[in-house]
Amino acid sequence: MMKDKSDAPNTQPNNPLHGVKLADILDRLVDAYGWEHLGAMINIRCFTHDPSIKSSLTFLRKTPWAREEVEQVYLRLLRRK
């Protein structure tokens, strides 16, 4: 018998990234820092040359090291507040 998902305990209760969409992380970072500062913090072309949410999401979904950098900056932002 298969259990309903609602019966399963939260498997990552202490993970602040759990359930947060990459698009929401990026929106929050752009609001907090702006593209220019974000590009200085994480030097990737999608932040420094004609930046957009769409191009950044495409790149970050395909590039694990860049996504990890973005997530780390987001976590630092959360700790600040």
Order of alpha helices (4+ residues) and beta strands (2+ residues): alpha-alpha-alpha-alpha
